[in-house]
Amino acid sequence: MTTTGPESQPPTLHRAIGPKLLLFIVIGDMLGTGIYALTGDVAGEVGGAAWLAFGFAFLVAMLTATSYLELVGKFPHAAGAALYVKHAFNLRLLTFLVGFAVLCSGLTSVGAASRTFAGYFQELAAVPLALLVPLFIVALAFLNFRGIAESVKANVAMTAVELSGLMIVIVVGALALAQGIGDAGQAFDFNEGAEPFALIVSGAGLAFFAIVGFEDSVNLVEETENPARDFRRAFFVGITITGIIYMLVAFFTTALVPIDVLRDSNQDLLEVVRIGAPAFPLILFALIAMVAVSNTSLINLMMTSRLLYGLARERAVPALLGRIHAGRRTPWVAIVVTTVIALLLASYSGVRTLGGTTALLLLCVFAIVNVTVLVLRSHTVAHAHYRAPTIFPVLGALSCAWLASPWSGRDPAQYRIAGVLLLVGLALYALTWIIGRGR
């Protein structure tokens, strides 16, 4: 007998995320490693006016956010860029490359974060980077393997810690300037030898690493009470709040700390506290920074291993990568592979190059997403949803493509790393295709 009552319907995710919690999640996804790691590097690229580079990156992110808003409203399913690209182009290889690029961005982010963690750890004890960096990544891999059921409360607590560190920098910077420490004029200086706008664009290509994260929240659409209403508010308000915080942090950092010091430091924001509030316990701030970096890194490592597992289940990469540990119920092969790649990346290059590569990969994905929303305009749905003004995805696609291009002043090493990672993905894809044909 076939039943047609409610009990015959498949279970759905619990819609437990309201507007305030979604806003906090969006902010929490964006806060983390980037601002703690690359403020000094952006300042070294631009000069004291590094805060303008963060502002430009914020505007580009906001343009792309409108495309994500339209797509998540049109396709309210727990997926992301790969799903949208599949709907728009129906090209299996392109869909795979978009998903694999997101995966690779997570691994380069973990590599950058491990070196950032090690830099702040030096305030506690002088441990060689060659030892501390792999220990950090292996510890994250162990937690990933054990299986982590993160509650919303834990996520909120971590976000609160991350935010507290940035508010300390802002308050210390404001009080220090009021007391005559530092020079606000330094925050309006540009490096000599290039046009200011060119420097801002170059810096924005690196600062974008700190702005990303909002796009991950679209995976919570099936658990949001009212997606059509709540995502619009959460995106626009959350990205604006984060952008303002980042610009203030960058402003006070360059107003207090000499650019030469920032270029060579692995403790960018700690230098602000060291100069602006010598009596503040620096070990406490270092611990806050380490919590922020660890939280972001763990989320990224979990995301990459699950993405690789998902690609294996979709038969886009060898099935071996989709094996699950019988006891822990975690994708252990995918965890091992992603951990090894993260270790290789962290040993190969530094924070600036790995952070820039993360931004490069995501800028490419965002450029495609902005084009995708225009292609899917002919795909109508019955329910109401947000529609971005056409000029926004057009400007978003152009600005993302420009920031990802060599004309933005991007380091060639970032293209080499991104290219090698994508070639590895293509090799896995081809191997799976060959194995499939041989059966």
C-alpha positions as CSV (number, residue, x, y, z in Angstrom):
1,M,0.0,0.0,0.0
2,T,1.3,3.5,-0.9
3,T,0.9,6.2,1.7
4,T,0.4,9.8,0.8
5,G,0.3,11.3,4.2
6,P,2.9,13.6,5.8
7,E,4.7,10.5,7.3
8,S,5.6,9.4,3.7
9,Q,7.5,12.6,2.9
10,P,11.3,12.6,3.2
11,P,12.7,14.4,6.2
12,T,13.9,18.0,5.7
13,L,16.5,20.1,7.5
14,H,15.3,21.9,10.6
15,R,14.7,25.6,9.9
16,A,16.2,26.9,13.1
17,I,18.3,29.9,11.9
18,G,16.6,33.2,12.3
19,P,17.7,36.6,10.9
20,K,19.9,37.6,13.9
21,L,21.7,34.3,14.0
22,L,22.2,34.3,10.2
23,L,23.7,37.8,10.4
24,F,26.1,36.6,13.1
25,I,27.0,33.5,11.0
26,V,27.8,35.7,7.9
27,I,30.0,38.0,10.0
28,G,31.7,35.0,11.6
29,D,32.4,33.4,8.2
30,M,34.2,36.5,7.1
31,L,36.2,37.2,10.2
32,G,39.3,35.3,10.8
33,T,42.7,34.6,9.4
34,G,42.8,37.2,6.6
35,I,42.7,40.4,8.7
36,Y,45.0,38.9,11.3
37,A,47.5,37.7,8.7
38,L,47.7,40.1,5.8
39,T,47.1,43.6,7.1
40,G,50.9,44.2,7.1
41,D,51.3,42.7,3.6
42,V,48.6,44.9,2.2
43,A,50.2,47.9,3.8
44,G,53.6,46.9,2.3
45,E,51.9,46.7,-1.1
46,V,49.9,50.0,-0.9
47,G,51.5,52.1,1.9
48,G,49.7,53.7,4.8
49,A,46.5,54.0,2.8
50,A,46.0,50.2,2.9
51,W,42.5,50.7,4.4
52,L,41.4,51.9,0.9
53,A,42.5,48.6,-0.5
54,F,40.3,46.8,2.0
55,G,37.5,49.2,1.1
56,F,37.8,48.4,-2.6
57,A,37.8,44.7,-1.9
58,F,34.7,45.2,0.2
59,L,32.9,46.9,-2.7
60,V,33.8,44.0,-5.1
61,A,32.5,41.5,-2.5
62,M,29.3,43.4,-2.2
63,L,28.7,43.3,-6.0
64,T,29.3,39.6,-6.0
65,A,27.0,39.1,-3.0
66,T,24.1,40.4,-5.0
67,S,24.7,37.6,-7.5
68,Y,24.8,35.0,-4.7
69,L,21.6,36.5,-3.3
70,E,19.7,36.1,-6.6
71,L,21.0,32.6,-7.1
72,V,20.3,31.3,-3.6
73,G,16.8,32.8,-3.9
74,K,16.3,31.1,-7.2
75,F,17.8,27.8,-6.1
76,P,17.2,27.5,-2.4
77,H,19.2,24.4,-1.8
78,A,22.3,23.6,0.3
79,A,24.9,23.9,-2.3
80,G,27.0,26.7,-3.8
81,A,28.8,27.9,-6.9
82,A,29.2,24.5,-8.5
83,L,25.4,24.0,-8.4
84,Y,24.7,27.3,-10.0
85,V,27.3,26.7,-12.7
86,K,25.8,23.3,-13.4
87,H,22.3,24.9,-13.9
88,A,23.7,27.6,-16.2
89,F,26.1,25.7,-18.4
90,N,25.5,21.9,-17.8
91,L,29.2,21.3,-18.4
92,R,30.5,18.6,-16.1
93,L,34.2,19.6,-16.4
94,L,33.5,23.3,-15.7
95,T,31.3,22.4,-12.8
96,F,34.1,20.2,-11.4
97,L,36.7,22.9,-11.9
98,V,34.6,25.4,-10.0
99,G,34.1,23.0,-7.1
100,F,37.8,22.0,-7.1
101,A,38.9,25.6,-7.2
102,V,36.9,26.3,-4.0
103,L,38.5,23.2,-2.5
104,C,42.0,24.4,-3.4
105,S,41.2,27.9,-1.9
106,G,40.5,26.2,1.4
107,L,43.9,24.4,1.3
108,T,45.9,27.5,0.5
109,S,44.0,29.3,3.2
110,V,45.0,26.6,5.7
111,G,48.6,26.9,4.6
112,A,48.6,30.7,5.1
113,A,46.8,30.3,8.5
114,S,49.4,27.8,9.8
115,R,52.2,30.3,9.3
116,T,50.0,33.1,10.8
117,F,49.3,30.9,13.8
118,A,53.1,30.2,14.2
119,G,53.8,33.9,14.0
120,Y,51.5,34.8,16.9
121,F,52.6,31.7,18.9
122,Q,56.1,33.2,19.0
123,E,54.8,35.6,21.6
124,L,54.3,32.6,23.9
125,A,57.4,30.5,23.1
126,A,60.2,30.6,20.5
127,V,59.4,27.4,18.6
128,P,60.9,27.0,15.1
129,L,58.4,27.5,12.2
130,A,59.6,24.2,10.6
131,L,58.2,22.4,13.7
132,L,55.2,24.5,14.7
133,V,53.6,24.8,11.2
134,P,53.3,21.0,10.6
135,L,52.2,20.3,14.2
136,F,49.4,22.9,13.8
137,I,48.1,21.3,10.6
138,V,48.4,17.7,11.9
139,A,46.5,18.7,15.0
140,L,43.7,20.2,12.9
141,A,43.7,17.0,10.8
142,F,43.4,14.9,14.0
143,L,40.4,16.9,15.1
144,N,38.9,16.6,11.6
145,F,39.3,12.9,11.7
146,R,37.8,12.5,15.1
147,G,34.7,14.2,13.9
148,I,33.4,17.5,15.1
149,A,29.8,18.2,15.7
150,E,30.0,22.0,16.1
151,S,27.0,23.5,17.7
152,V,25.7,27.0,16.9
153,K,26.7,28.1,20.4
154,A,30.3,27.1,19.8
155,N,30.4,28.9,16.5
156,V,29.0,32.0,18.1
157,A,31.6,31.8,20.9
158,M,34.5,31.5,18.4
159,T,33.2,34.5,16.4
160,A,32.9,36.6,19.6
161,V,36.6,35.8,20.4
162,E,37.6,36.8,16.8
163,L,35.6,40.0,17.0
164,S,36.9,40.9,20.4
165,G,40.5,40.9,19.1
166,L,39.6,43.3,16.3
167,M,37.7,45.6,18.6
168,I,40.8,45.7,20.9
169,V,42.9,46.9,17.9
170,I,40.3,49.6,17.0
171,V,40.0,50.9,20.6
172,V,43.7,50.8,21.3
173,G,44.4,52.6,18.0
174,A,41.8,55.3,18.7
175,L,43.0,55.9,22.2
176,A,46.7,55.9,21.1
177,L,46.1,58.5,18.4
178,A,44.1,60.6,20.9
179,Q,47.2,60.5,23.2
180,G,49.5,61.6,20.5
181,I,51.0,58.1,19.8
182,G,51.4,57.4,16.1
183,D,50.4,59.7,13.2
184,A,47.0,59.6,11.5
185,G,48.6,61.2,8.4
186,Q,50.6,58.0,7.8
187,A,47.3,56.3,7.0
188,F,46.9,58.5,3.9
189,D,50.3,57.8,2.4
190,F,51.0,55.7,-0.7
191,N,54.2,53.9,-1.7
192,E,56.2,55.9,-4.2
193,G,56.7,54.8,-7.8
194,A,53.1,54.0,-8.8
195,E,49.8,55.6,-9.2
196,P,47.6,55.5,-6.1
197,F,44.7,53.8,-7.8
198,A,47.0,51.1,-9.2
199,L,48.3,50.5,-5.7
200,I,44.8,50.3,-4.3
201,V,43.8,47.7,-6.9
202,S,47.0,45.7,-6.3
203,G,46.4,45.7,-2.6
204,A,42.7,44.8,-3.0
205,G,43.7,41.7,-4.9
206,L,45.5,40.6,-1.7
207,A,43.0,42.1,0.8
208,F,40.2,40.1,-0.8
209,F,41.5,37.1,1.2
210,A,40.2,38.8,4.3
211,I,36.8,39.6,2.8
212,V,35.7,36.2,1.5
213,G,33.6,33.8,3.5
214,F,30.1,35.2,3.0
215,E,29.5,32.8,0.1
216,D,29.7,29.8,2.5
217,S,26.5,30.8,4.3
218,V,24.4,30.0,1.2
219,N,24.8,26.3,2.3
220,L,22.5,27.1,5.2
221,V,19.6,28.2,3.1
222,E,17.6,25.0,3.9
223,E,18.0,25.7,7.6
224,T,17.0,29.4,7.5
225,E,13.5,30.4,8.7
226,N,12.8,32.8,5.9
227,P,15.6,32.8,3.2
228,A,14.0,35.3,0.9
229,R,13.9,37.9,3.7
230,D,16.8,37.0,5.9
231,F,19.6,36.4,3.4
232,R,19.3,39.9,1.9
233,R,19.6,41.6,5.3
234,A,22.3,39.3,6.5
235,F,24.5,39.7,3.4
236,F,24.2,43.5,3.0
237,V,24.4,44.3,6.8
238,G,27.0,41.6,7.5
239,I,29.4,42.5,4.7
240,T,29.1,46.2,5.5
241,I,29.9,45.7,9.2
242,T,32.8,43.5,8.4
243,G,34.1,45.9,5.7
244,I,34.0,48.8,8.1
245,I,35.7,46.9,10.9
246,Y,38.5,45.8,8.5
247,M,39.0,49.4,7.2
248,L,39.2,50.7,10.7
249,V,41.7,48.0,11.7
250,A,43.9,48.7,8.7
251,F,43.7,52.5,9.3
252,F,44.8,52.3,12.9
253,T,47.5,49.7,12.1
254,T,49.2,51.9,9.6
255,A,48.7,55.0,11.7
256,L,50.6,53.4,14.6
257,V,53.0,50.9,13.1
258,P,55.8,51.9,10.6
259,I,55.3,50.3,7.2
260,D,58.8,48.7,7.4
261,V,57.9,46.9,10.6
262,L,54.6,45.7,9.1
263,R,56.4,44.3,6.0
264,D,58.6,42.1,8.1
265,S,56.2,41.1,10.9
266,N,54.3,37.9,11.3
267,Q,52.3,39.5,14.1
268,D,50.6,42.4,12.3
269,L,47.9,43.3,14.8
270,L,50.0,42.5,17.8
271,E,52.3,45.3,16.8
272,V,49.4,47.8,17.1
273,V,48.8,46.6,20.7
274,R,52.5,46.6,21.5
275,I,52.9,50.2,20.4
276,G,49.5,51.7,21.4
277,A,49.0,49.9,24.7
278,P,52.3,48.6,26.1
279,A,50.6,47.7,29.4
280,F,48.1,45.4,27.7
281,P,48.9,41.7,28.2
282,L,50.3,40.8,24.7
283,I,50.1,37.1,25.5
284,L,46.3,37.5,25.8
285,F,46.0,39.1,22.4
286,A,48.2,36.5,20.9
287,L,45.9,33.8,22.3
288,I,42.9,35.6,20.8
289,A,44.6,35.8,17.4
290,M,45.5,32.1,17.6
291,V,41.9,31.2,18.4
292,A,40.7,33.2,15.4
293,V,43.2,31.6,13.1
294,S,42.6,28.1,14.4
295,N,38.8,28.4,14.0
296,T,39.0,29.5,10.4
297,S,41.6,26.8,9.6
298,L,39.6,24.0,11.1
299,I,36.5,25.0,9.2
300,N,38.5,25.2,6.0
301,L,40.1,21.8,6.5
302,M,36.8,20.3,7.2
303,M,35.3,21.9,4.1
304,T,38.0,20.7,1.8
305,S,37.9,17.1,3.0
306,R,34.1,17.0,2.7
307,L,34.3,18.6,-0.8
308,L,36.8,16.0,-1.9
309,Y,34.7,13.3,-0.4
310,G,31.6,14.7,-2.3
311,L,33.5,14.8,-5.6
312,A,34.4,11.1,-5.1
313,R,30.8,10.2,-4.4
314,E,29.8,12.1,-7.6
315,R,32.5,10.0,-9.4
316,A,34.4,13.1,-10.5
317,V,37.6,11.8,-8.7
318,P,38.7,8.3,-7.8
319,A,36.3,6.4,-5.5
320,L,39.1,5.7,-3.1
321,L,38.9,9.4,-1.9
322,G,35.4,8.8,-0.8
323,R,36.1,6.0,1.8
324,I,34.7,6.5,5.3
325,H,36.4,5.3,8.5
326,A,34.2,2.6,10.0
327,G,34.7,3.8,13.6
328,R,34.8,7.6,13.3
329,R,32.4,7.9,10.3
330,T,34.7,10.5,8.8
331,P,36.1,10.6,5.2
332,W,39.6,9.5,6.3
333,V,41.2,9.2,2.9
334,A,40.1,12.7,1.9
335,I,41.3,14.0,5.2
336,V,44.8,12.4,4.7
337,V,45.1,13.8,1.1
338,T,44.0,17.3,1.9
339,T,46.2,17.4,5.0
340,V,49.2,16.3,2.9
341,I,48.5,19.0,0.3
342,A,48.1,21.7,3.0
343,L,51.5,20.6,4.6
344,L,53.2,20.8,1.2
345,L,51.7,24.3,0.5
346,A,52.7,25.6,4.0
347,S,56.3,24.3,3.5
348,Y,56.5,25.8,0.0
349,S,55.5,29.4,0.4
350,G,54.6,32.1,2.9
351,V,51.5,33.9,4.1
352,R,51.4,36.6,1.5
353,T,51.7,34.2,-1.5
354,L,49.3,31.6,-0.1
355,G,46.8,34.2,1.0
356,G,47.0,35.8,-2.5
357,T,46.5,32.4,-4.1
358,T,43.3,31.9,-2.0
359,A,42.0,35.3,-3.2
360,L,43.0,34.5,-6.8
361,L,41.1,31.2,-6.9
362,L,38.0,32.7,-5.3
363,L,38.0,35.7,-7.5
364,C,38.0,33.4,-10.5
365,V,35.0,31.5,-9.0
366,F,33.2,34.8,-8.2
367,A,33.7,36.0,-11.8
368,I,32.1,32.9,-13.1
369,V,29.2,33.2,-10.5
370,N,28.6,36.8,-11.7
371,V,28.3,35.6,-15.3
372,T,26.2,32.6,-14.2
373,V,23.5,34.8,-12.7
374,L,23.1,36.6,-16.1
375,V,23.0,33.4,-18.0
376,L,20.3,32.1,-15.7
377,R,18.1,35.2,-16.1
378,S,16.1,33.2,-18.7
379,H,15.5,30.4,-16.2
380,T,12.4,31.5,-14.3
381,V,11.0,30.0,-11.2
382,A,7.5,30.2,-9.7
383,H,8.4,31.6,-6.3
384,A,9.5,35.2,-5.7
385,H,13.2,35.9,-5.1
386,Y,15.7,38.8,-5.0
387,R,16.8,40.1,-8.4
388,A,20.1,41.9,-8.6
389,P,20.2,45.1,-10.7
390,T,21.9,43.9,-13.9
391,I,24.7,46.4,-13.6
392,F,25.9,44.8,-10.3
393,P,26.8,41.3,-11.7
394,V,28.3,42.9,-14.8
395,L,30.5,45.1,-12.6
396,G,31.1,42.2,-10.3
397,A,32.3,39.9,-13.1
398,L,34.6,42.6,-14.6
399,S,36.1,43.7,-11.2
400,C,36.7,40.1,-10.1
401,A,38.3,39.2,-13.5
402,W,40.5,42.3,-13.3
403,L,41.6,41.6,-9.7
404,A,42.5,38.0,-10.7
405,S,44.4,39.2,-13.8
406,P,48.2,39.9,-14.1
407,W,47.3,43.6,-14.8
408,S,46.3,44.0,-11.2
409,G,49.9,43.5,-10.1
410,R,49.4,40.0,-8.8
411,D,52.5,38.0,-7.9
412,P,53.2,35.3,-10.6
413,A,53.9,32.7,-7.9
414,Q,50.2,32.8,-7.1
415,Y,49.4,31.7,-10.7
416,R,51.9,28.9,-10.5
417,I,50.5,27.5,-7.2
418,A,46.9,27.8,-8.5
419,G,47.8,26.2,-11.8
420,V,49.5,23.2,-10.2
421,L,46.6,22.6,-7.9
422,L,44.1,22.7,-10.7
423,L,46.3,20.4,-12.8
424,V,46.2,17.9,-10.0
425,G,42.4,18.2,-10.1
426,L,42.3,17.7,-13.8
427,A,44.6,14.6,-13.5
428,L,42.3,13.1,-10.9
429,Y,39.3,13.9,-13.1
430,A,41.0,12.3,-16.2
431,L,42.0,9.2,-14.2
432,T,38.5,8.7,-13.0
433,W,37.2,9.0,-16.6
434,I,39.7,6.5,-17.8
435,I,38.9,4.0,-15.0
436,G,35.2,4.5,-15.8
437,R,35.7,3.7,-19.5
438,G,37.7,0.6,-18.7
439,R,34.8,-0.9,-16.7
